[in-house]
Amino acid sequence: INAEYGGYCLVWGRSNSKRDMRLITHNVLFCNLCKSNNSFPLQLKATKIVTVETTFNKEFLQHMLQKVDWNSLVITTKQLSIIIPQQPPEPEQQTEEFLKNIHKVLFEIRIKEGELTCKECKRVFPISNGIPNMMLKPEEIDSEQRDFVNV
């Protein structure tokens, strides 16, 4: 089923790739050009999203939630017109419904096409076929980094 939603194409079904970018992945990405704390999270503009059903594992999700930067997740989901609570409930207050909904957000939503933009330096990183290209261009690599690469 295809549907237009929030300006991007939402596709329900199976994805061909297990490597598609998920929101859990986006939650740890930063600009490798300016490396500024002000650039996190990278702004996400998705043009194609796929939703892939995955097995819910309550214990794994609860462990991963301890590592999620919740404020960044709230910002990112807003960019995708998805609403989540401003603050997560305390672990003992997390209902099965809450956990299943967050599981869908973190693990089942896959970004197939789009771009990530650094708020600080405005560098755009394309997402193609579910893979964000975070590689720097040759002219963006400083001499110290170039020497390290050439060793």
N, CA and C atoms as an extended XYZ file, in Angstrom:
453
Properties=species:S:1:pos:R:3:atomname:S:1:resname:S:1:resid:I:1 pbc="F F F"
N         0.852       -1.175        0.000 N   ILE     1
C         0.000        0.000        0.000 CA  ILE     1
C         0.893        1.232        0.000 C   ILE     1
N         0.701        2.103       -0.923 N   ASN     2
C         1.431        3.371       -0.972 CA  ASN     2
C         0.497        4.492       -0.559 C   ASN     2
N         1.027        5.458        0.155 N   ALA     3
C         0.207        6.605        0.553 CA  ALA     3
C         1.089        7.832        0.667 C   ALA     3
N         0.567        8.960        0.251 N   GLU     4
C         1.265       10.230        0.465 CA  GLU     4
C         0.972       10.662        1.880 C   GLU     4
N         2.003       10.990        2.627 N   TYR     5
C         1.827       11.381        4.024 CA  TYR     5
C         2.913       12.369        4.395 C   TYR     5
N         2.533       13.548        4.778 N   GLY     6
C         3.498       14.533        5.233 CA  GLY     6
C         4.519       14.927        4.174 C   GLY     6
N         4.175       14.833        2.898 N   GLY     7
C         5.071       15.261        1.840 CA  GLY     7
C         6.036       14.196        1.368 C   GLY     7
N         5.937       12.964        1.878 N   TYR     8
C         6.815       11.905        1.399 CA  TYR     8
C         5.989       10.663        1.113 C   TYR     8
N         6.583        9.743        0.432 N   CYS     9
C         5.888        8.521        0.054 CA  CYS     9
C         6.029        7.502        1.177 C   CYS     9
N         4.924        7.017        1.693 N   LEU    10
C         4.933        6.022        2.747 CA  LEU    10
C         4.552        4.685        2.127 C   LEU    10
N         5.414        3.704        2.264 N   VAL    11
C         5.186        2.395        1.662 CA  VAL    11
C         5.097        1.365        2.777 C   VAL    11
N         4.021        0.619        2.819 N   TRP    12
C         3.859       -0.437        3.814 CA  TRP    12
C         4.197       -1.758        3.155 C   TRP    12
N         4.970       -2.579        3.830 N   GLY    13
C         5.305       -3.881        3.279 CA  GLY    13
C         6.729       -4.256        3.587 C   GLY    13
N         7.266       -5.134        2.813 N   ARG    14
C         8.620       -5.642        3.030 CA  ARG    14
C         9.623       -4.797        2.275 C   ARG    14
N        10.771       -4.617        2.890 N   SER    15
C        11.870       -3.908        2.249 CA  SER    15
C        12.852       -4.939        1.718 C   SER    15
N        13.538       -4.600        0.642 N   ASN    16
C        14.531       -5.514        0.081 CA  ASN    16
C        15.825       -5.517        0.871 C   ASN    16
N        16.018       -4.508        1.725 N   SER    17
C        17.299       -4.361        2.392 CA  SER    17
C        17.141       -4.297        3.893 C   SER    17
N        18.002       -5.042        4.593 N   LYS    18
C        18.040       -4.953        6.047 CA  LYS    18
C        18.904       -3.773        6.468 C   LYS    18
N        19.506       -3.090        5.501 N   ARG    19
C        20.401       -1.984        5.802 CA  ARG    19
C        19.713       -0.630        5.763 C   ARG    19
N        18.431       -0.591        5.552 N   ASP    20
C        17.729        0.692        5.496 CA  ASP    20
C        17.933        1.463        6.786 C   ASP    20
N        18.050        2.781        6.657 N   MET    21
C        18.249        3.620        7.826 CA  MET    21
C        16.986        3.653        8.673 C   MET    21
N        17.151        3.362        9.943 N   ARG    22
C        16.055        3.399       10.904 CA  ARG    22
C        16.230        4.631       11.784 C   ARG    22
N        15.205        4.985       12.509 N   LEU    23
C        15.308        6.146       13.391 CA  LEU    23
C        16.251        5.884       14.557 C   LEU    23
N        16.430        4.632       14.954 N   ILE    24
C        17.415        4.316       15.989 CA  ILE    24
C        18.820        4.650       15.476 C   ILE    24
N        19.057        4.464       14.182 N   THR    25
C        20.352        4.805       13.577 CA  THR    25
C        20.507        6.317       13.520 C   THR    25
N        19.474        6.995       13.068 N   HIS    26
C        19.528        8.450       12.975 CA  HIS    26
C        19.863        9.069       14.328 C   HIS    26
N        19.436        8.430       15.401 N   ASN    27
C        19.608        8.959       16.747 CA  ASN    27
C        21.070        9.021       17.188 C   ASN    27
N        21.976        8.395       16.439 N   VAL    28
C        23.400        8.445       16.809 CA  VAL    28
C        24.258        9.141       15.752 C   VAL    28
N        23.659        9.554       14.639 N   LEU    29
C        24.436       10.187       13.579 CA  LEU    29
C        24.707       11.654       13.888 C   LEU    29
N        25.909       12.091       13.537 N   PHE    30
C        26.265       13.494       13.697 CA  PHE    30
C        27.064       13.924       12.482 C   PHE    30
N        27.230       15.223       12.323 N   CYS    31
C        27.975       15.755       11.188 CA  CYS    31
C        29.463       15.492       11.401 C   CYS    31
N        30.063       14.758       10.503 N   ASN    32
C        31.491       14.468       10.630 CA  ASN    32
C        32.351       15.548        9.978 C   ASN    32
N        31.719       16.604        9.495 N   LEU    33
C        32.458       17.728        8.934 CA  LEU    33
C        32.731       18.762       10.021 C   LEU    33
N        31.679       19.251       10.671 N   CYS    34
C        31.898       20.303       11.673 CA  CYS    34
C        32.003       19.735       13.089 C   CYS    34
N        31.501       18.535       13.312 N   LYS    35
C        31.564       17.857       14.612 CA  LYS    35
C        31.065       18.728       15.767 C   LYS    35
N        30.138       19.605       15.481 N   SER    36
C        29.610       20.519       16.488 CA  SER    36
C        28.482       19.850       17.271 C   SER    36
N        28.461       20.082       18.572 N   ASN    37
C        27.351       19.585       19.392 CA  ASN    37
C        26.035       20.241       18.993 C   ASN    37
N        26.119       21.426       18.397 N   ASN    38
C        24.908       22.135       17.972 CA  ASN    38
C        24.286       21.517       16.724 C   ASN    38
N        24.993       20.619       16.067 N   SER    39
C        24.479       20.036       14.832 CA  SER    39
C        23.628       18.793       15.087 C   SER    39
N        23.576       18.317       16.317 N   PHE    40
C        22.837       17.099       16.643 CA  PHE    40
C        21.443       17.452       17.129 C   PHE    40
N        20.412       16.803       16.643 N   PRO    41
C        20.417       15.783       15.605 CA  PRO    41
C        20.451       16.412       14.215 C   PRO    41
N        20.911       15.641       13.264 N   LEU    42
C        20.868       16.098       11.884 CA  LEU    42
C        19.397       16.211       11.465 C   LEU    42
N        19.085       17.255       10.713 N   GLN    43
C        17.716       17.415       10.236 CA  GLN    43
C        17.446       16.346        9.179 C   GLN    43
N        16.305       15.709        9.290 N   LEU    44
C        15.940       14.620        8.392 CA  LEU    44
C        14.818       15.063        7.477 C   LEU    44
N        15.078       14.977        6.180 N   LYS    45
C        14.038       15.212        5.177 CA  LYS    45
C        13.899       13.905        4.413 C   LYS    45
N        12.812       13.203        4.662 N   ALA    46
C        12.577       11.914        4.022 CA  ALA    46
C        11.657       12.095        2.824 C   ALA    46
N        12.043       11.509        1.697 N   THR    47
C        11.183       11.555        0.517 CA  THR    47
C        10.531       10.200        0.254 C   THR    47
N        11.096        9.149        0.862 N   LYS    48
C        10.486        7.821        0.744 CA  LYS    48
C        10.752        7.060        2.036 C   LYS    48
N         9.671        6.604        2.644 N   ILE    49
C         9.748        5.839        3.884 CA  ILE    49
C         9.069        4.494        3.659 C   ILE    49
N         9.688        3.460        4.194 N   VAL    50
C         9.120        2.117        4.147 CA  VAL    50
C         8.899        1.680        5.585 C   VAL    50
N         7.783        1.049        5.846 N   THR    51
C         7.533        0.476        7.164 CA  THR    51
C         7.620       -1.034        7.039 C   THR    51
N         8.518       -1.621        7.831 N   VAL    52
C         8.750       -3.062        7.790 CA  VAL    52
C         8.467       -3.631        9.177 C   VAL    52
N         7.545       -4.561        9.237 N   GLU    53
C         7.202       -5.177       10.506 CA  GLU    53
C         8.383       -5.997       11.017 C   GLU    53
N         8.712       -5.807       12.295 N   THR    54
C         9.799       -6.564       12.919 CA  THR    54
C         9.305       -7.156       14.232 C   THR    54
N        10.018       -8.152       14.713 N   THR    55
C         9.650       -8.823       15.954 CA  THR    55
C         9.861       -7.899       17.142 C   THR    55
N         8.856       -7.793       17.972 N   PHE    56
C         8.929       -6.969       19.176 CA  PHE    56
C         9.625       -7.751       20.270 C   PHE    56
N        10.678       -7.155       20.848 N   ASN    57
C        11.411       -7.762       21.949 CA  ASN    57
C        11.462       -6.732       23.075 C   ASN    57
N        10.619       -6.923       24.065 N   LYS    58
C        10.443       -5.946       25.140 CA  LYS    58
C        11.753       -5.661       25.874 C   LYS    58
N        12.491       -6.689       26.236 N   GLU    59
C        13.723       -6.503       27.005 CA  GLU    59
C        14.775       -5.748       26.188 C   GLU    59
N        14.908       -6.110       24.933 N   PHE    60
C        15.868       -5.422       24.064 CA  PHE    60
C        15.498       -3.950       23.909 C   PHE    60
N        14.221       -3.685       23.682 N   LEU    61
C        13.759       -2.309       23.517 CA  LEU    61
C        14.010       -1.501       24.786 C   LEU    61
N        13.693       -2.051       25.940 N   GLN    62
C        13.916       -1.329       27.190 CA  GLN    62
C        15.406       -1.026       27.384 C   GLN    62
N        16.259       -1.938       26.996 N   HIS    63
C        17.708       -1.702       27.074 CA  HIS    63
C        18.117       -0.577       26.115 C   HIS    63
N        17.602       -0.612       24.886 N   MET    64
C        17.957        0.398       23.884 CA  MET    64
C        17.407        1.782       24.261 C   MET    64
N        16.259        1.831       24.905 N   LEU    65
C        15.680        3.113       25.295 CA  LEU    65
C        16.588        3.881       26.255 C   LEU    65
N        17.397        3.165       27.006 N   GLN    66
C        18.343        3.825       27.917 CA  GLN    66
C        19.420        4.580       27.140 C   GLN    66
N        19.648        4.197       25.890 N   LYS    67
C        20.695        4.792       25.064 CA  LYS    67
C        20.177        5.861       24.100 C   LYS    67
N        18.873        5.933       23.936 N   VAL    68
C        18.268        6.862       22.984 CA  VAL    68
C        18.313        8.282       23.535 C   VAL    68
N        18.725        9.215       22.685 N   ASP    69
C        18.631       10.631       23.024 CA  ASP    69
C        17.184       11.036       22.730 C   ASP    69
N        16.363       11.074       23.777 N   TRP    70
C        14.921       11.245       23.607 CA  TRP    70
C        14.574       12.582       22.971 C   TRP    70
N        15.243       13.657       23.395 N   ASN    71
C        14.942       14.974       22.824 CA  ASN    71
C        15.178       14.981       21.320 C   ASN    71
N        16.244       14.344       20.871 N   SER    72
C        16.526       14.249       19.436 CA  SER    72
C        15.463       13.432       18.717 C   SER    72
N        15.020       12.362       19.357 N   LEU    73
C        13.976       11.531       18.755 CA  LEU    73
C        12.679       12.328       18.603 C   LEU    73
N        12.347       13.141       19.595 N   VAL    74
C        11.141       13.972       19.521 CA  VAL    74
C        11.245       14.937       18.340 C   VAL    74
N        12.405       15.579       18.189 N   ILE    75
C        12.615       16.522       17.079 CA  ILE    75
C        12.476       15.808       15.741 C   ILE    75
N        13.107       14.656       15.618 N   THR    76
C        13.089       13.908       14.356 CA  THR    76
C        11.695       13.413       14.012 C   THR    76
N        10.984       12.873       14.982 N   THR    77
C         9.638       12.372       14.684 CA  THR    77
C         8.709       13.517       14.289 C   THR    77
N         8.912       14.688       14.887 N   LYS    78
C         8.111       15.862       14.487 CA  LYS    78
C         8.355       16.190       13.019 C   LYS    78
N         9.615       16.076       12.564 N   GLN    79
C         9.943       16.349       11.161 CA  GLN    79
C         9.226       15.376       10.233 C   GLN    79
N         8.861       14.208       10.748 N   LEU    80
C         8.159       13.199        9.955 CA  LEU    80
C         6.660       13.180       10.239 C   LEU    80
N         6.168       14.180       10.965 N   SER    81
C         4.750       14.268       11.344 CA  SER    81
C         4.300       13.089       12.192 C   SER    81
N         5.203       12.600       13.036 N   ILE    82
C         4.897       11.526       13.984 CA  ILE    82
C         4.995       12.142       15.380 C   ILE    82
N         3.987       11.926       16.188 N   ILE    83
C         3.968       12.521       17.518 CA  ILE    83
C         4.295       11.441       18.556 C   ILE    83
N         5.286       11.744       19.396 N   ILE    84
C         5.610       10.886       20.536 CA  ILE    84
C         5.623       11.785       21.776 C   ILE    84
N         5.557       11.189       22.972 N   PRO    85
C         5.574       12.017       24.186 CA  PRO    85
C         6.855       12.844       24.280 C   PRO    85
N         6.748       14.043       24.865 N   GLN    86
C         7.910       14.918       25.037 CA  GLN    86
C         8.956       14.270       25.944 C   GLN    86
N         8.511       13.480       26.880 N   GLN    87
C         9.397       12.739       27.784 CA  GLN    87
C         8.911       11.299       27.841 C   GLN    87
N         9.830       10.330       27.884 N   PRO    88
C         9.369        8.945       28.013 CA  PRO    88
C         8.907        8.681       29.439 C   PRO    88
N         7.954        7.781       29.609 N   PRO    89
C         7.556        7.417       30.967 CA  PRO    89
C         8.730        6.739       31.689 C   PRO    89
N         8.712        6.793       32.988 N   GLU    90
C         9.719        6.065       33.769 CA  GLU    90
C         9.604        4.583       33.421 C   GLU    90
N        10.726        3.832       33.477 N   PRO    91
C        10.688        2.414       33.075 CA  PRO    91
C         9.561        1.601       33.716 C   PRO    91
N         9.299        1.815       34.984 N   GLU    92
C         8.245        1.033       35.652 CA  GLU    92
C         6.848        1.462       35.211 C   GLU    92
N         6.749        2.593       34.518 N   GLN    93
C         5.456        3.110       34.055 CA  GLN    93
C         5.233        2.867       32.555 C   GLN    93
N         6.189        2.237       31.891 N   GLN    94
C         6.087        2.012       30.447 CA  GLN    94
C         5.150        0.846       30.167 C   GLN    94
N         4.030        1.171       29.558 N   THR    95
C         3.041        0.136       29.247 CA  THR    95
C         3.467       -0.644       28.004 C   THR    95
N         2.845       -1.767       27.829 N   GLU    96
C         3.090       -2.588       26.631 CA  GLU    96
C         2.739       -1.796       25.366 C   GLU    96
N         1.644       -1.036       25.421 N   GLU    97
C         1.236       -0.228       24.275 CA  GLU    97
C         2.302        0.823       23.931 C   GLU    97
N         2.808        1.537       24.946 N   PHE    98
C         3.860        2.528       24.729 CA  PHE    98
C         5.085        1.863       24.089 C   PHE    98
N         5.522        0.747       24.651 N   LEU    99
C         6.719        0.073       24.145 CA  LEU    99
C         6.532       -0.396       22.704 C   LEU    99
N         5.378       -0.928       22.378 N   LYS   100
C         5.123       -1.378       21.001 CA  LYS   100
C         5.102       -0.204       20.032 C   LYS   100
N         4.531        0.919       20.450 N   ASN   101
C         4.521        2.106       19.588 CA  ASN   101
C         5.923        2.646       19.363 C   ASN   101
N         6.740        2.699       20.402 N   ILE   102
C         8.115        3.183       20.261 CA  ILE   102
C         8.947        2.192       19.455 C   ILE   102
N         8.676        0.910       19.605 N   HIS   103
C         9.341       -0.104       18.777 CA  HIS   103
C         9.090        0.185       17.299 C   HIS   103
N         7.850        0.490       16.955 N   LYS   104
C         7.513        0.806       15.564 CA  LYS   104
C         8.298        2.024       15.080 C   LYS   104
N         8.354        3.054       15.929 N   VAL   105
C         9.055        4.289       15.554 CA  VAL   105
C        10.548        4.020       15.351 C   VAL   105
N        11.176        3.344       16.287 N   LEU   106
C        12.630        3.160       16.243 CA  LEU   106
C        13.093        2.106       15.235 C   LEU   106
N        12.334        1.018       15.095 N   PHE   107
C        12.829       -0.125       14.328 CA  PHE   107
C        12.072       -0.445       13.050 C   PHE   107
N        10.820       -0.025       12.942 N   GLU   108
C        10.037       -0.418       11.765 CA  GLU   108
C         9.969        0.662       10.693 C   GLU   108
N        10.142        1.910       11.073 N   ILE   109
C        10.158        2.985       10.083 CA  ILE   109
C        11.544        3.015        9.463 C   ILE   109
N        11.604        2.868        8.146 N   ARG   110
C        12.884        2.844        7.427 CA  ARG   110
C        12.911        3.996        6.427 C   ARG   110
N        13.987        4.752        6.452 N   ILE   111
C        14.157        5.858        5.516 CA  ILE   111
C        14.855        5.310        4.281 C   ILE   111
N        14.154        5.282        3.154 N   LYS   112
C        14.716        4.759        1.905 CA  LYS   112
C        15.419        5.854        1.105 C   LYS   112
N        14.814        7.035        1.042 N   GLU   113
C        15.361        8.141        0.259 CA  GLU   113
C        15.168        9.433        1.042 C   GLU   113
N        16.106       10.334        0.878 N   GLY   114
C        15.988       11.633        1.531 CA  GLY   114
C        17.357       12.245        1.754 C   GLY   114
N        17.440       13.062        2.794 N   GLU   115
C        18.720       13.694        3.099 CA  GLU   115
C        18.767       14.105        4.561 C   GLU   115
N        19.989       14.165        5.062 N   LEU   116
C        20.281       14.647        6.399 CA  LEU   116
C        21.030       15.956        6.238 C   LEU   116
N        20.671       16.967        7.015 N   THR   117
C        21.321       18.268        6.908 CA  THR   117
C        21.832       18.694        8.274 C   THR   117
N        23.069       19.132        8.294 N   CYS   118
C        23.671       19.654        9.522 CA  CYS   118
C        23.131       21.056        9.765 C   CYS   118
N        22.606       21.286       10.950 N   LYS   119
C        22.058       22.608       11.291 CA  LYS   119
C        23.165       23.649       11.414 C   LYS   119
N        24.367       23.204       11.728 N   GLU   120
C        25.476       24.124       11.976 CA  GLU   120
C        26.156       24.570       10.680 C   GLU   120
N        26.653       23.596        9.897 N   CYS   121
C        27.416       23.950        8.687 CA  CYS   121
C        26.604       23.827        7.400 C   CYS   121
N        25.359       23.325        7.513 N   LYS   122
C        24.424       23.186        6.374 CA  LYS   122
C        24.843       22.103        5.370 C   LYS   122
N        25.813       21.276        5.714 N   ARG   123
C        26.238       20.178        4.830 CA  ARG   123
C        25.085       19.194        4.696 C   ARG   123
N        24.821       18.765        3.469 N   VAL   124
C        23.746       17.822        3.187 CA  VAL   124
C        24.357       16.452        2.911 C   VAL   124
N        23.822       15.439        3.596 N   PHE   125
C        24.237       14.054        3.395 CA  PHE   125
C        23.056       13.310        2.783 C   PHE   125
N        23.196       12.805        1.556 N   PRO   126
C        22.066       12.128        0.904 CA  PRO   126
C        21.810       10.738        1.495 C   PRO   126
N        20.552       10.338        1.444 N   ILE   127
C        20.159        8.970        1.799 CA  ILE   127
C        19.635        8.355        0.514 C   ILE   127
N        20.278        7.289        0.077 N   SER   128
C        19.888        6.642       -1.169 CA  SER   128
C        19.803        5.134       -0.941 C   SER   128
N        18.712        4.547       -1.376 N   ASN   129
C        18.489        3.117       -1.188 CA  ASN   129
C        18.631        2.713        0.280 C   ASN   129
N        18.210        3.609        1.172 N   GLY   130
C        18.225        3.302        2.596 CA  GLY   130
C        19.546        3.513        3.298 C   GLY   130
N        20.551        4.009        2.574 N   ILE   131
C        21.879        4.163        3.157 CA  ILE   131
C        22.285        5.632        3.163 C   ILE   131
N        22.544        6.189        4.369 N   PRO   132
C        23.021        7.574        4.418 CA  PRO   132
C        24.491        7.636        3.998 C   PRO   132
N        24.831        8.541        3.102 N   ASN   133
C        26.214        8.712        2.660 CA  ASN   133
C        26.837        9.820        3.497 C   ASN   133
N        27.605        9.416        4.498 N   MET   134
C        28.223       10.359        5.424 CA  MET   134
C        29.680       10.647        5.053 C   MET   134
N        30.113       10.152        3.895 N   MET   135
C        31.509       10.360        3.488 CA  MET   135
C        31.763       11.820        3.157 C   MET   135
N        32.928       12.283        3.556 N   LEU   136
C        33.326       13.643        3.224 CA  LEU   136
C        33.849       13.696        1.799 C   LEU   136
N        33.673       14.836        1.174 N   LYS   137
C        34.230       15.066       -0.153 CA  LYS   137
C        35.722       15.341        0.013 C   LYS   137
N        36.540       15.047       -0.998 N   PRO   138
C        37.998       15.267       -0.854 CA  PRO   138
C        38.354       16.678       -0.384 C   PRO   138
N        37.651       17.677       -0.871 N   GLU   139
C        37.964       19.051       -0.487 CA  GLU   139
C        37.548       19.375        0.954 C   GLU   139
N        36.763       18.486        1.590 N   GLU   140
C        36.339       18.696        2.968 CA  GLU   140
C        37.288       18.063        3.991 C   GLU   140
N        38.232       17.292        3.503 N   ILE   141
C        39.170       16.608        4.396 CA  ILE   141
C        40.367       17.510        4.627 C   ILE   141
N        40.667       17.780        5.918 N   ASP   142
C        41.823       18.633        6.196 CA  ASP   142
C        43.109       17.815        6.070 C   ASP   142
N        44.255       18.478        6.047 N   SER   143
C        45.534       17.809        5.795 CA  SER   143
C        45.857       16.780        6.867 C   SER   143
N        45.492       17.034        8.119 N   GLU   144
C        45.758       16.071        9.193 CA  GLU   144
C        44.988       14.774        8.953 C   GLU   144
N        43.717       14.888        8.560 N   GLN   145
C        42.913       13.712        8.256 CA  GLN   145
C        43.456       13.006        7.022 C   GLN   145
N        43.878       13.763        6.021 N   ARG   146
C        44.418       13.197        4.789 CA  ARG   146
C        45.678       12.387        5.084 C   ARG   146
N        46.554       12.915        5.953 N   ASP   147
C        47.768       12.187        6.330 CA  ASP   147
C        47.426       10.880        7.023 C   ASP   147
N        46.396       10.898        7.880 N   PHE   148
C        45.980        9.685        8.586 CA  PHE   148
C        45.477        8.638        7.600 C   PHE   148
N        44.694        9.066        6.628 N   VAL   149
C        44.127        8.148        5.628 CA  VAL   149
C        45.232        7.555        4.755 C   VAL   149
N        46.252        8.332        4.445 N   ASN   150
C        47.314        7.879        3.556 CA  ASN   150
C        48.396        7.063        4.246 C   ASN   150
N        48.298        6.854        5.556 N   VAL   151
C        49.336        6.090        6.271 CA  VAL   151
C        49.305        4.646        5.873 C   VAL   151
